[in-house]
Amino acid sequence: MIHYYSCYFFLADNLLKENLELKEQRPCKICMACETNVVFLPCGYFVSCAGCAPALQLCPICRATIKGTVRTYVA
């Protein structure tokens, strides 16, 4: 039993570290402060936070006209 619980906590700790690392890899490419959470339509690029997206008319990656945005939530 002790081995099972220590293994479980080891795996849980690794998952938390991996989650944090993934969040750190997704900063907004505009302000570099917030987490990326907006997808531009129709190009589909995922590079901006909800605070920066409304100020943009062109996608900063492909320069396509932004016709809409979708707020995303990463579980």
PDB file of N, H, CA, C and O in Angstrom:
ATOM      1  N   MET A   1       0.803  -1.198   0.000  1.00  0.00           N
ATOM      2  CA  MET A   1       0.000   0.000   0.000  1.00  0.00           C
ATOM      3  C   MET A   1       0.846   1.261   0.000  1.00  0.00           C
ATOM      4  O   MET A   1       0.539   2.204  -0.730  1.00  0.00           O
ATOM      5  N   ILE A   2       1.880   1.301   0.783  1.00  0.00           N
ATOM      6  H   ILE A   2       2.130   0.535   1.375  1.00  0.00           H
ATOM      7  CA  ILE A   2       2.710   2.491   0.876  1.00  0.00           C
ATOM      8  C   ILE A   2       3.331   2.809  -0.482  1.00  0.00           C
ATOM      9  O   ILE A   2       3.405   3.972  -0.878  1.00  0.00           O
ATOM     10  N   HIS A   3       3.772   1.782  -1.188  1.00  0.00           N
ATOM     11  H   HIS A   3       3.712   0.837  -0.866  1.00  0.00           H
ATOM     12  CA  HIS A   3       4.367   1.978  -2.498  1.00  0.00           C
ATOM     13  C   HIS A   3       3.354   2.586  -3.464  1.00  0.00           C
ATOM     14  O   HIS A   3       3.705   3.482  -4.231  1.00  0.00           O
ATOM     15  N   TYR A   4       2.127   2.128  -3.446  1.00  0.00           N
ATOM     16  H   TYR A   4       1.841   1.400  -2.822  1.00  0.00           H
ATOM     17  CA  TYR A   4       1.086   2.637  -4.336  1.00  0.00           C
ATOM     18  C   TYR A   4       0.855   4.130  -4.104  1.00  0.00           C
ATOM     19  O   TYR A   4       0.778   4.899  -5.062  1.00  0.00           O
ATOM     20  N   TYR A   5       0.744   4.545  -2.846  1.00  0.00           N
ATOM     21  H   TYR A   5       0.807   3.920  -2.068  1.00  0.00           H
ATOM     22  CA  TYR A   5       0.491   5.947  -2.540  1.00  0.00           C
ATOM     23  C   TYR A   5       1.669   6.837  -2.906  1.00  0.00           C
ATOM     24  O   TYR A   5       1.475   7.941  -3.415  1.00  0.00           O
ATOM     25  N   SER A   6       2.875   6.375  -2.657  1.00  0.00           N
ATOM     26  H   SER A   6       3.032   5.478  -2.243  1.00  0.00           H
ATOM     27  CA  SER A   6       4.036   7.193  -3.012  1.00  0.00           C
ATOM     28  C   SER A   6       4.149   7.328  -4.527  1.00  0.00           C
ATOM     29  O   SER A   6       4.547   8.382  -5.023  1.00  0.00           O
ATOM     30  N   CYS A   7       3.810   6.295  -5.255  1.00  0.00           N
ATOM     31  H   CYS A   7       3.486   5.439  -4.852  1.00  0.00           H
ATOM     32  CA  CYS A   7       3.807   6.346  -6.717  1.00  0.00           C
ATOM     33  C   CYS A   7       2.736   7.319  -7.210  1.00  0.00           C
ATOM     34  O   CYS A   7       2.971   8.092  -8.139  1.00  0.00           O
ATOM     35  N   TYR A   8       1.572   7.276  -6.588  1.00  0.00           N
ATOM     36  H   TYR A   8       1.381   6.649  -5.833  1.00  0.00           H
ATOM     37  CA  TYR A   8       0.471   8.168  -6.963  1.00  0.00           C
ATOM     38  C   TYR A   8       0.875   9.624  -6.770  1.00  0.00           C
ATOM     39  O   TYR A   8       0.644  10.448  -7.655  1.00  0.00           O
ATOM     40  N   PHE A   9       1.479   9.958  -5.620  1.00  0.00           N
ATOM     41  H   PHE A   9       1.666   9.289  -4.901  1.00  0.00           H
ATOM     42  CA  PHE A   9       1.877  11.337  -5.365  1.00  0.00           C
ATOM     43  C   PHE A   9       3.003  11.766  -6.292  1.00  0.00           C
ATOM     44  O   PHE A   9       3.066  12.929  -6.690  1.00  0.00           O
ATOM     45  N   PHE A  10       3.880  10.853  -6.637  1.00  0.00           N
ATOM     46  H   PHE A  10       3.829   9.908  -6.313  1.00  0.00           H
ATOM     47  CA  PHE A  10       4.941  11.158  -7.586  1.00  0.00           C
ATOM     48  C   PHE A  10       4.343  11.508  -8.947  1.00  0.00           C
ATOM     49  O   PHE A  10       4.759  12.485  -9.570  1.00  0.00           O
ATOM     50  N   LEU A  11       3.373  10.723  -9.413  1.00  0.00           N
ATOM     51  H   LEU A  11       3.035   9.930  -8.907  1.00  0.00           H
ATOM     52  CA  LEU A  11       2.730  10.985 -10.702  1.00  0.00           C
ATOM     53  C   LEU A  11       1.938  12.284 -10.669  1.00  0.00           C
ATOM     54  O   LEU A  11       1.971  13.055 -11.628  1.00  0.00           O
ATOM     55  N   ALA A  12       1.224  12.533  -9.572  1.00  0.00           N
ATOM     56  H   ALA A  12       1.196  11.906  -8.793  1.00  0.00           H
ATOM     57  CA  ALA A  12       0.448  13.767  -9.443  1.00  0.00           C
ATOM     58  C   ALA A  12       1.374  14.979  -9.464  1.00  0.00           C
ATOM     59  O   ALA A  12       1.058  15.987 -10.095  1.00  0.00           O
ATOM     60  N   ASP A  13       2.493  14.892  -8.792  1.00  0.00           N
ATOM     61  H   ASP A  13       2.750  14.073  -8.279  1.00  0.00           H
ATOM     62  CA  ASP A  13       3.463  15.983  -8.772  1.00  0.00           C
ATOM     63  C   ASP A  13       4.018  16.231 -10.169  1.00  0.00           C
ATOM     64  O   ASP A  13       4.177  17.381 -10.577  1.00  0.00           O
ATOM     65  N   ASN A  14       4.312  15.163 -10.905  1.00  0.00           N
ATOM     66  H   ASN A  14       4.183  14.229 -10.573  1.00  0.00           H
ATOM     67  CA  ASN A  14       4.808  15.306 -12.276  1.00  0.00           C
ATOM     68  C   ASN A  14       3.768  15.950 -13.183  1.00  0.00           C
ATOM     69  O   ASN A  14       4.117  16.777 -14.025  1.00  0.00           O
ATOM     70  N   LEU A  15       2.498  15.587 -13.027  1.00  0.00           N
ATOM     71  H   LEU A  15       2.215  14.915 -12.342  1.00  0.00           H
ATOM     72  CA  LEU A  15       1.432  16.179 -13.832  1.00  0.00           C
ATOM     73  C   LEU A  15       1.286  17.667 -13.540  1.00  0.00           C
ATOM     74  O   LEU A  15       1.083  18.460 -14.460  1.00  0.00           O
ATOM     75  N   LEU A  16       1.384  18.052 -12.284  1.00  0.00           N
ATOM     76  H   LEU A  16       1.549  17.408 -11.537  1.00  0.00           H
ATOM     77  CA  LEU A  16       1.301  19.469 -11.930  1.00  0.00           C
ATOM     78  C   LEU A  16       2.461  20.258 -12.535  1.00  0.00           C
ATOM     79  O   LEU A  16       2.268  21.367 -13.032  1.00  0.00           O
ATOM     80  N   LYS A  17       3.660  19.688 -12.493  1.00  0.00           N
ATOM     81  H   LYS A  17       3.817  18.787 -12.089  1.00  0.00           H
ATOM     82  CA  LYS A  17       4.820  20.352 -13.082  1.00  0.00           C
ATOM     83  C   LYS A  17       4.668  20.480 -14.594  1.00  0.00           C
ATOM     84  O   LYS A  17       4.990  21.520 -15.169  1.00  0.00           O
ATOM     85  N   GLU A  18       4.181  19.429 -15.232  1.00  0.00           N
ATOM     86  H   GLU A  18       3.919  18.584 -14.765  1.00  0.00           H
ATOM     87  CA  GLU A  18       3.990  19.462 -16.682  1.00  0.00           C
ATOM     88  C   GLU A  18       2.930  20.493 -17.060  1.00  0.00           C
ATOM     89  O   GLU A  18       3.090  21.207 -18.050  1.00  0.00           O
ATOM     90  N   ASN A  19       1.861  20.578 -16.291  1.00  0.00           N
ATOM     91  H   ASN A  19       1.731  19.999 -15.487  1.00  0.00           H
ATOM     92  CA  ASN A  19       0.806  21.557 -16.543  1.00  0.00           C
ATOM     93  C   ASN A  19       1.356  22.969 -16.439  1.00  0.00           C
ATOM     94  O   ASN A  19       1.063  23.813 -17.286  1.00  0.00           O
ATOM     95  N   LEU A  20       2.142  23.232 -15.422  1.00  0.00           N
ATOM     96  H   LEU A  20       2.380  22.546 -14.735  1.00  0.00           H
ATOM     97  CA  LEU A  20       2.739  24.551 -15.243  1.00  0.00           C
ATOM     98  C   LEU A  20       3.676  24.890 -16.395  1.00  0.00           C
ATOM     99  O   LEU A  20       3.670  26.021 -16.882  1.00  0.00           O
ATOM    100  N   GLU A  21       4.476  23.934 -16.834  1.00  0.00           N
ATOM    101  H   GLU A  21       4.481  23.015 -16.439  1.00  0.00           H
ATOM    102  CA  GLU A  21       5.392  24.154 -17.949  1.00  0.00           C
ATOM    103  C   GLU A  21       4.635  24.478 -19.234  1.00  0.00           C
ATOM    104  O   GLU A  21       5.044  25.357 -19.993  1.00  0.00           O
ATOM    105  N   LEU A  22       3.534  23.770 -19.477  1.00  0.00           N
ATOM    106  H   LEU A  22       3.203  23.056 -18.861  1.00  0.00           H
ATOM    107  CA  LEU A  22       2.740  24.042 -20.680  1.00  0.00           C
ATOM    108  C   LEU A  22       2.118  25.432 -20.635  1.00  0.00           C
ATOM    109  O   LEU A  22       2.067  26.121 -21.654  1.00  0.00           O
ATOM    110  N   LYS A  23       1.644  25.848 -19.463  1.00  0.00           N
ATOM    111  H   LYS A  23       1.685  25.288 -18.636  1.00  0.00           H
ATOM    112  CA  LYS A  23       1.085  27.191 -19.336  1.00  0.00           C
ATOM    113  C   LYS A  23       2.142  28.252 -19.566  1.00  0.00           C
ATOM    114  O   LYS A  23       1.860  29.295 -20.155  1.00  0.00           O
ATOM    115  N   GLU A  24       3.351  27.997 -19.111  1.00  0.00           N
ATOM    116  H   GLU A  24       3.581  27.149 -18.632  1.00  0.00           H
ATOM    117  CA  GLU A  24       4.430  28.949 -19.302  1.00  0.00           C
ATOM    118  C   GLU A  24       4.860  29.035 -20.763  1.00  0.00           C
ATOM    119  O   GLU A  24       5.459  30.033 -21.162  1.00  0.00           O
ATOM    120  N   GLN A  25       4.575  28.036 -21.554  1.00  0.00           N
ATOM    121  H   GLN A  25       4.089  27.224 -21.230  1.00  0.00           H
ATOM    122  CA  GLN A  25       4.947  28.029 -22.966  1.00  0.00           C
ATOM    123  C   GLN A  25       3.916  28.758 -23.825  1.00  0.00           C
ATOM    124  O   GLN A  25       4.126  28.908 -25.029  1.00  0.00           O
ATOM    125  N   ARG A  26       2.807  29.214 -23.240  1.00  0.00           N
ATOM    126  H   ARG A  26       2.636  29.092 -22.263  1.00  0.00           H
ATOM    127  CA  ARG A  26       1.749  29.839 -24.021  1.00  0.00           C
ATOM    128  C   ARG A  26       1.520  31.307 -23.655  1.00  0.00           C
ATOM    129  O   ARG A  26       0.372  31.705 -23.456  1.00  0.00           O
ATOM    130  N   PRO A  27       2.566  32.119 -23.561  1.00  0.00           N
ATOM    131  CA  PRO A  27       2.310  33.530 -23.253  1.00  0.00           C
ATOM    132  C   PRO A  27       1.726  34.239 -24.481  1.00  0.00           C
ATOM    133  O   PRO A  27       1.994  33.854 -25.619  1.00  0.00           O
ATOM    134  N   CYS A  28       0.935  35.269 -24.235  1.00  0.00           N
ATOM    135  H   CYS A  28       0.717  35.583 -23.311  1.00  0.00           H
ATOM    136  CA  CYS A  28       0.419  36.104 -25.322  1.00  0.00           C
ATOM    137  C   CYS A  28       1.604  36.679 -26.081  1.00  0.00           C
ATOM    138  O   CYS A  28       2.530  37.216 -25.474  1.00  0.00           O
ATOM    139  N   LYS A  29       1.582  36.570 -27.389  1.00  0.00           N
ATOM    140  H   LYS A  29       0.830  36.133 -27.883  1.00  0.00           H
ATOM    141  CA  LYS A  29       2.698  37.051 -28.204  1.00  0.00           C
ATOM    142  C   LYS A  29       2.664  38.568 -28.371  1.00  0.00           C
ATOM    143  O   LYS A  29       3.585  39.144 -28.950  1.00  0.00           O
ATOM    144  N   ILE A  30       1.616  39.221 -27.871  1.00  0.00           N
ATOM    145  H   ILE A  30       0.868  38.753 -27.400  1.00  0.00           H
ATOM    146  CA  ILE A  30       1.518  40.671 -27.959  1.00  0.00           C
ATOM    147  C   ILE A  30       2.075  41.307 -26.686  1.00  0.00           C
ATOM    148  O   ILE A  30       3.019  42.095 -26.751  1.00  0.00           O
ATOM    149  N   CYS A  31       1.497  40.971 -25.524  1.00  0.00           N
ATOM    150  H   CYS A  31       0.730  40.331 -25.471  1.00  0.00           H
ATOM    151  CA  CYS A  31       1.925  41.583 -24.261  1.00  0.00           C
ATOM    152  C   CYS A  31       2.953  40.750 -23.500  1.00  0.00           C
ATOM    153  O   CYS A  31       3.653  41.278 -22.637  1.00  0.00           O
ATOM    154  N   MET A  32       3.053  39.471 -23.803  1.00  0.00           N
ATOM    155  H   MET A  32       2.484  39.042 -24.505  1.00  0.00           H
ATOM    156  CA  MET A  32       3.980  38.542 -23.147  1.00  0.00           C
ATOM    157  C   MET A  32       3.744  38.420 -21.642  1.00  0.00           C
ATOM    158  O   MET A  32       4.600  37.904 -20.923  1.00  0.00           O
ATOM    159  N   ALA A  33       2.597  38.887 -21.161  1.00  0.00           N
ATOM    160  H   ALA A  33       1.901  39.306 -21.745  1.00  0.00           H
ATOM    161  CA  ALA A  33       2.313  38.840 -19.731  1.00  0.00           C
ATOM    162  C   ALA A  33       1.193  37.862 -19.398  1.00  0.00           C
ATOM    163  O   ALA A  33       1.253  37.166 -18.384  1.00  0.00           O
ATOM    164  N   CYS A  34       0.187  37.811 -20.235  1.00  0.00           N
ATOM    165  H   CYS A  34       0.138  38.376 -21.059  1.00  0.00           H
ATOM    166  CA  CYS A  34      -0.982  36.963 -19.977  1.00  0.00           C
ATOM    167  C   CYS A  34      -0.881  35.655 -20.755  1.00  0.00           C
ATOM    168  O   CYS A  34      -0.047  35.500 -21.647  1.00  0.00           O
ATOM    169  N   GLU A  35      -1.741  34.738 -20.395  1.00  0.00           N
ATOM    170  H   GLU A  35      -2.418  34.864 -19.670  1.00  0.00           H
ATOM    171  CA  GLU A  35      -1.804  33.439 -21.066  1.00  0.00           C
ATOM    172  C   GLU A  35      -2.602  33.557 -22.367  1.00  0.00           C
ATOM    173  O   GLU A  35      -3.634  34.228 -22.402  1.00  0.00           O
ATOM    174  N   THR A  36      -2.136  32.918 -23.420  1.00  0.00           N
ATOM    175  H   THR A  36      -1.298  32.373 -23.391  1.00  0.00           H
ATOM    176  CA  THR A  36      -2.850  32.905 -24.698  1.00  0.00           C
ATOM    177  C   THR A  36      -4.184  32.186 -24.519  1.00  0.00           C
ATOM    178  O   THR A  36      -4.227  31.066 -24.011  1.00  0.00           O
ATOM    179  N   ASN A  37      -5.285  32.842 -24.942  1.00  0.00           N
ATOM    180  H   ASN A  37      -5.250  33.753 -25.354  1.00  0.00           H
ATOM    181  CA  ASN A  37      -6.603  32.215 -24.795  1.00  0.00           C
ATOM    182  C   ASN A  37      -7.596  32.643 -25.860  1.00  0.00           C
ATOM    183  O   ASN A  37      -8.804  32.508 -25.662  1.00  0.00           O
ATOM    184  N   VAL A  38      -7.115  33.157 -26.986  1.00  0.00           N
ATOM    185  H   VAL A  38      -6.134  33.266 -27.146  1.00  0.00           H
ATOM    186  CA  VAL A  38      -7.996  33.581 -28.076  1.00  0.00           C
ATOM    187  C   VAL A  38      -7.492  32.999 -29.397  1.00  0.00           C
ATOM    188  O   VAL A  38      -6.296  33.037 -29.689  1.00  0.00           O
ATOM    189  N   VAL A  39      -8.419  32.462 -30.187  1.00  0.00           N
ATOM    190  H   VAL A  39      -9.390  32.431 -29.949  1.00  0.00           H
ATOM    191  CA  VAL A  39      -8.105  31.965 -31.529  1.00  0.00           C
ATOM    192  C   VAL A  39      -8.691  32.955 -32.532  1.00  0.00           C
ATOM    193  O   VAL A  39      -9.843  33.371 -32.404  1.00  0.00           O
ATOM    194  N   PHE A  40      -7.899  33.326 -33.521  1.00  0.00           N
ATOM    195  H   PHE A  40      -6.963  32.989 -33.625  1.00  0.00           H
ATOM    196  CA  PHE A  40      -8.367  34.234 -34.560  1.00  0.00           C
ATOM    197  C   PHE A  40      -9.054  33.457 -35.675  1.00  0.00           C
ATOM    198  O   PHE A  40      -8.621  32.367 -36.049  1.00  0.00           O
ATOM    199  N   LEU A  41     -10.124  34.033 -36.194  1.00  0.00           N
ATOM    200  H   LEU A  41     -10.476  34.918 -35.890  1.00  0.00           H
ATOM    201  CA  LEU A  41     -10.841  33.442 -37.318  1.00  0.00           C
ATOM    202  C   LEU A  41     -10.683  34.343 -38.528  1.00  0.00           C
ATOM    203  O   LEU A  41     -10.759  35.561 -38.368  1.00  0.00           O
ATOM    204  N   PRO A  42     -10.474  33.835 -39.700  1.00  0.00           N
ATOM    205  CA  PRO A  42     -10.557  32.439 -40.110  1.00  0.00           C
ATOM    206  C   PRO A  42      -9.224  31.695 -40.082  1.00  0.00           C
ATOM    207  O   PRO A  42      -9.197  30.497 -40.363  1.00  0.00           O
ATOM    208  N   CYS A  43      -8.108  32.372 -39.751  1.00  0.00           N
ATOM    209  H   CYS A  43      -8.131  33.345 -39.523  1.00  0.00           H
ATOM    210  CA  CYS A  43      -6.801  31.714 -39.885  1.00  0.00           C
ATOM    211  C   CYS A  43      -6.544  30.648 -38.817  1.00  0.00           C
ATOM    212  O   CYS A  43      -5.838  29.674 -39.081  1.00  0.00           O
ATOM    213  N   GLY A  44      -7.107  30.816 -37.610  1.00  0.00           N
ATOM    214  H   GLY A  44      -7.680  31.607 -37.395  1.00  0.00           H
ATOM    215  CA  GLY A  44      -6.961  29.802 -36.577  1.00  0.00           C
ATOM    216  C   GLY A  44      -5.728  29.937 -35.701  1.00  0.00           C
ATOM    217  O   GLY A  44      -5.461  29.056 -34.883  1.00  0.00           O
ATOM    218  N   TYR A  45      -4.969  31.018 -35.850  1.00  0.00           N
ATOM    219  H   TYR A  45      -5.186  31.733 -36.514  1.00  0.00           H
ATOM    220  CA  TYR A  45      -3.791  31.178 -35.006  1.00  0.00           C
ATOM    221  C   TYR A  45      -4.188  31.460 -33.564  1.00  0.00           C
ATOM    222  O   TYR A  45      -5.178  32.140 -33.296  1.00  0.00           O
ATOM    223  N   PHE A  46      -3.390  30.919 -32.635  1.00  0.00           N
ATOM    224  H   PHE A  46      -2.585  30.367 -32.853  1.00  0.00           H
ATOM    225  CA  PHE A  46      -3.633  30.957 -31.195  1.00  0.00           C
ATOM    226  C   PHE A  46      -2.454  31.689 -30.567  1.00  0.00           C
ATOM    227  O   PHE A  46      -1.525  31.060 -30.061  1.00  0.00           O
ATOM    228  N   VAL A  47      -2.493  33.042 -30.601  1.00  0.00           N
ATOM    229  H   VAL A  47      -3.247  33.553 -31.013  1.00  0.00           H
ATOM    230  CA  VAL A  47      -1.321  33.810 -30.193  1.00  0.00           C
ATOM    231  C   VAL A  47      -1.609  34.964 -29.250  1.00  0.00           C
ATOM    232  O   VAL A  47      -0.677  35.646 -28.824  1.00  0.00           O
ATOM    233  N   SER A  48      -2.870  35.205 -28.912  1.00  0.00           N
ATOM    234  H   SER A  48      -3.627  34.651 -29.259  1.00  0.00           H
ATOM    235  CA  SER A  48      -3.211  36.405 -28.166  1.00  0.00           C
ATOM    236  C   SER A  48      -4.044  36.112 -26.926  1.00  0.00           C
ATOM    237  O   SER A  48      -4.717  35.085 -26.841  1.00  0.00           O
ATOM    238  N   CYS A  49      -3.986  37.035 -25.965  1.00  0.00           N
ATOM    239  H   CYS A  49      -3.439  37.870 -26.035  1.00  0.00           H
ATOM    240  CA  CYS A  49      -4.865  36.956 -24.799  1.00  0.00           C
ATOM    241  C   CYS A  49      -6.139  37.750 -25.094  1.00  0.00           C
ATOM    242  O   CYS A  49      -6.204  38.477 -26.086  1.00  0.00           O
ATOM    243  N   ALA A  50      -7.130  37.615 -24.251  1.00  0.00           N
ATOM    244  H   ALA A  50      -7.077  37.025 -23.445  1.00  0.00           H
ATOM    245  CA  ALA A  50      -8.408  38.303 -24.436  1.00  0.00           C
ATOM    246  C   ALA A  50      -8.254  39.817 -24.301  1.00  0.00           C
ATOM    247  O   ALA A  50      -9.061  40.567 -24.851  1.00  0.00           O
ATOM    248  N   GLY A  51      -7.246  40.270 -23.589  1.00  0.00           N
ATOM    249  H   GLY A  51      -6.591  39.661 -23.143  1.00  0.00           H
ATOM    250  CA  GLY A  51      -7.027  41.701 -23.440  1.00  0.00           C
ATOM    251  C   GLY A  51      -6.430  42.355 -24.669  1.00  0.00           C
ATOM    252  O   GLY A  51      -6.752  43.503 -24.975  1.00  0.00           O
ATOM    253  N   CYS A  52      -5.576  41.655 -25.369  1.00  0.00           N
ATOM    254  H   CYS A  52      -5.315  40.722 -25.120  1.00  0.00           H
ATOM    255  CA  CYS A  52      -4.909  42.211 -26.554  1.00  0.00           C
ATOM    256  C   CYS A  52      -5.698  42.013 -27.846  1.00  0.00           C
ATOM    257  O   CYS A  52      -5.602  42.836 -28.757  1.00  0.00           O
ATOM    258  N   ALA A  53      -6.466  40.946 -27.938  1.00  0.00           N
ATOM    259  H   ALA A  53      -6.544  40.278 -27.198  1.00  0.00           H
ATOM    260  CA  ALA A  53      -7.152  40.593 -29.193  1.00  0.00           C
ATOM    261  C   ALA A  53      -8.038  41.700 -29.761  1.00  0.00           C
ATOM    262  O   ALA A  53      -7.993  41.924 -30.971  1.00  0.00           O
ATOM    263  N   PRO A  54      -8.842  42.407 -28.959  1.00  0.00           N
ATOM    264  CA  PRO A  54      -9.725  43.427 -29.546  1.00  0.00           C
ATOM    265  C   PRO A  54      -8.992  44.566 -30.253  1.00  0.00           C
ATOM    266  O   PRO A  54      -9.575  45.218 -31.119  1.00  0.00           O
ATOM    267  N   ALA A  55      -7.752  44.817 -29.913  1.00  0.00           N
ATOM    268  H   ALA A  55      -7.278  44.287 -29.210  1.00  0.00           H
ATOM    269  CA  ALA A  55      -6.997  45.899 -30.525  1.00  0.00           C
ATOM    270  C   ALA A  55      -6.430  45.530 -31.894  1.00  0.00           C
ATOM    271  O   ALA A  55      -5.940  46.400 -32.615  1.00  0.00           O
ATOM    272  N   LEU A  56      -6.491  44.259 -32.253  1.00  0.00           N
ATOM    273  H   LEU A  56      -6.889  43.553 -31.667  1.00  0.00           H
ATOM    274  CA  LEU A  56      -5.877  43.798 -33.503  1.00  0.00           C
ATOM    275  C   LEU A  56      -6.897  43.701 -34.629  1.00  0.00           C
ATOM    276  O   LEU A  56      -8.021  43.244 -34.424  1.00  0.00           O
ATOM    277  N   GLN A  57      -6.498  44.130 -35.808  1.00  0.00           N
ATOM    278  H   GLN A  57      -5.585  44.501 -35.975  1.00  0.00           H
ATOM    279  CA  GLN A  57      -7.329  43.978 -36.997  1.00  0.00           C
ATOM    280  C   GLN A  57      -6.753  42.931 -37.939  1.00  0.00           C
ATOM    281  O   GLN A  57      -7.481  42.318 -38.719  1.00  0.00           O
ATOM    282  N   LEU A  58      -5.433  42.728 -37.861  1.00  0.00           N
ATOM    283  H   LEU A  58      -4.842  43.226 -37.227  1.00  0.00           H
ATOM    284  CA  LEU A  58      -4.752  41.725 -38.677  1.00  0.00           C
ATOM    285  C   LEU A  58      -4.070  40.724 -37.760  1.00  0.00           C
ATOM    286  O   LEU A  58      -3.563  41.086 -36.698  1.00  0.00           O
ATOM    287  N   CYS A  59      -4.060  39.469 -38.175  1.00  0.00           N
ATOM    288  H   CYS A  59      -4.472  39.175 -39.038  1.00  0.00           H
ATOM    289  CA  CYS A  59      -3.357  38.432 -37.416  1.00  0.00           C
ATOM    290  C   CYS A  59      -1.869  38.760 -37.405  1.00  0.00           C
ATOM    291  O   CYS A  59      -1.294  38.998 -38.468  1.00  0.00           O
ATOM    292  N   PRO A  60      -1.229  38.778 -36.242  1.00  0.00           N
ATOM    293  CA  PRO A  60       0.197  39.112 -36.195  1.00  0.00           C
ATOM    294  C   PRO A  60       1.104  38.048 -36.821  1.00  0.00           C
ATOM    295  O   PRO A  60       2.280  38.313 -37.071  1.00  0.00           O
ATOM    296  N   ILE A  61       0.579  36.866 -37.072  1.00  0.00           N
ATOM    297  H   ILE A  61      -0.377  36.651 -36.868  1.00  0.00           H
ATOM    298  CA  ILE A  61       1.392  35.805 -37.677  1.00  0.00           C
ATOM    299  C   ILE A  61       1.283  35.815 -39.198  1.00  0.00           C
ATOM    300  O   ILE A  61       2.297  35.880 -39.894  1.00  0.00           O
ATOM    301  N   CYS A  62       0.050  35.750 -39.721  1.00  0.00           N
ATOM    302  H   CYS A  62      -0.774  35.697 -39.156  1.00  0.00           H
ATOM    303  CA  CYS A  62      -0.130  35.613 -41.173  1.00  0.00           C
ATOM    304  C   CYS A  62      -0.667  36.873 -41.849  1.00  0.00           C
ATOM    305  O   CYS A  62      -0.785  36.916 -43.074  1.00  0.00           O
ATOM    306  N   ARG A  63      -0.991  37.895 -41.059  1.00  0.00           N
ATOM    307  H   ARG A  63      -0.894  37.859 -40.065  1.00  0.00           H
ATOM    308  CA  ARG A  63      -1.513  39.169 -41.562  1.00  0.00           C
ATOM    309  C   ARG A  63      -2.880  39.067 -42.233  1.00  0.00           C
ATOM    310  O   ARG A  63      -3.274  39.977 -42.963  1.00  0.00           O
ATOM    311  N   ALA A  64      -3.611  37.975 -42.001  1.00  0.00           N
ATOM    312  H   ALA A  64      -3.291  37.236 -41.409  1.00  0.00           H
ATOM    313  CA  ALA A  64      -4.978  37.856 -42.509  1.00  0.00           C
ATOM    314  C   ALA A  64      -5.885  38.771 -41.689  1.00  0.00           C
ATOM    315  O   ALA A  64      -5.634  39.005 -40.507  1.00  0.00           O
ATOM    316  N   THR A  65      -6.934  39.286 -42.318  1.00  0.00           N
ATOM    317  H   THR A  65      -7.138  39.096 -43.278  1.00  0.00           H
ATOM    318  CA  THR A  65      -7.897  40.108 -41.611  1.00  0.00           C
ATOM    319  C   THR A  65      -8.639  39.246 -40.592  1.00  0.00           C
ATOM    320  O   THR A  65      -9.145  38.176 -40.930  1.00  0.00           O
ATOM    321  N   ILE A  66      -8.702  39.708 -39.359  1.00  0.00           N
ATOM    322  H   ILE A  66      -8.290  40.577 -39.084  1.00  0.00           H
ATOM    323  CA  ILE A  66      -9.401  38.979 -38.302  1.00  0.00           C
ATOM    324  C   ILE A  66     -10.887  39.276 -38.427  1.00  0.00           C
ATOM    325  O   ILE A  66     -11.320  40.413 -38.244  1.00  0.00           O
ATOM    326  N   LYS A  67     -11.663  38.246 -38.741  1.00  0.00           N
ATOM    327  H   LYS A  67     -11.311  37.322 -38.890  1.00  0.00           H
ATOM    328  CA  LYS A  67     -13.110  38.414 -38.913  1.00  0.00           C
ATOM    329  C   LYS A  67     -13.882  38.030 -37.666  1.00  0.00           C
ATOM    330  O   LYS A  67     -15.071  38.325 -37.553  1.00  0.00           O
ATOM    331  N   GLY A  68     -13.209  37.371 -36.726  1.00  0.00           N
ATOM    332  H   GLY A  68     -12.243  37.131 -36.817  1.00  0.00           H
ATOM    333  CA  GLY A  68     -13.837  36.972 -35.472  1.00  0.00           C
ATOM    334  C   GLY A  68     -12.809  36.352 -34.556  1.00  0.00           C
ATOM    335  O   GLY A  68     -11.692  36.039 -34.966  1.00  0.00           O
ATOM    336  N   THR A  69     -13.203  36.182 -33.314  1.00  0.00           N
ATOM    337  H   THR A  69     -14.111  36.437 -32.981  1.00  0.00           H
ATOM    338  CA  THR A  69     -12.332  35.530 -32.339  1.00  0.00           C
ATOM    339  C   THR A  69     -13.122  34.526 -31.542  1.00  0.00           C
ATOM    340  O   THR A  69     -14.340  34.643 -31.410  1.00  0.00           O
ATOM    341  N   VAL A  70     -12.429  33.535 -31.007  1.00  0.00           N
ATOM    342  H   VAL A  70     -11.439  33.441 -31.114  1.00  0.00           H
ATOM    343  CA  VAL A  70     -13.041  32.537 -30.154  1.00  0.00           C
ATOM    344  C   VAL A  70     -12.223  32.455 -28.871  1.00  0.00           C
ATOM    345  O   VAL A  70     -11.014  32.223 -28.912  1.00  0.00           O
ATOM    346  N   ARG A  71     -12.877  32.645 -27.744  1.00  0.00           N
ATOM    347  H   ARG A  71     -13.858  32.833 -27.711  1.00  0.00           H
ATOM    348  CA  ARG A  71     -12.214  32.528 -26.446  1.00  0.00           C
ATOM    349  C   ARG A  71     -12.056  31.042 -26.150  1.00  0.00           C
ATOM    350  O   ARG A  71     -13.015  30.281 -26.280  1.00  0.00           O
ATOM    351  N   THR A  72     -10.873  30.624 -25.760  1.00  0.00           N
ATOM    352  H   THR A  72     -10.094  31.242 -25.654  1.00  0.00           H
ATOM    353  CA  THR A  72     -10.609  29.211 -25.508  1.00  0.00           C
ATOM    354  C   THR A  72     -10.288  28.985 -24.040  1.00  0.00           C
ATOM    355  O   THR A  72      -9.813  29.882 -23.344  1.00  0.00           O
ATOM    356  N   TYR A  73     -10.554  27.777 -23.589  1.00  0.00           N
ATOM    357  H   TYR A  73     -10.940  27.048 -24.154  1.00  0.00           H
ATOM    358  CA  TYR A  73     -10.276  27.377 -22.211  1.00  0.00           C
ATOM    359  C   TYR A  73      -9.542  26.042 -22.253  1.00  0.00           C
ATOM    360  O   TYR A  73     -10.080  25.053 -22.751  1.00  0.00           O
ATOM    361  N   VAL A  74      -8.331  26.009 -21.739  1.00  0.00           N
ATOM    362  H   VAL A  74      -7.894  26.812 -21.334  1.00  0.00           H
ATOM    363  CA  VAL A  74      -7.533  24.789 -21.743  1.00  0.00           C
ATOM    364  C   VAL A  74      -7.762  24.077 -20.424  1.00  0.00           C
ATOM    365  O   VAL A  74      -7.538  24.642 -19.354  1.00  0.00           O
ATOM    366  N   ALA A  75      -8.208  22.836 -20.507  1.00  0.00           N
ATOM    367  H   ALA A  75      -8.389  22.377 -21.377  1.00  0.00           H
ATOM    368  CA  ALA A  75      -8.501  22.059 -19.297  1.00  0.00           C
ATOM    369  C   ALA A  75      -7.279  21.321 -18.822  1.00  0.00           C
ATOM    370  O   ALA A  75      -7.337  20.614 -17.815  1.00  0.00           O
TER     371      ALA A  75
END
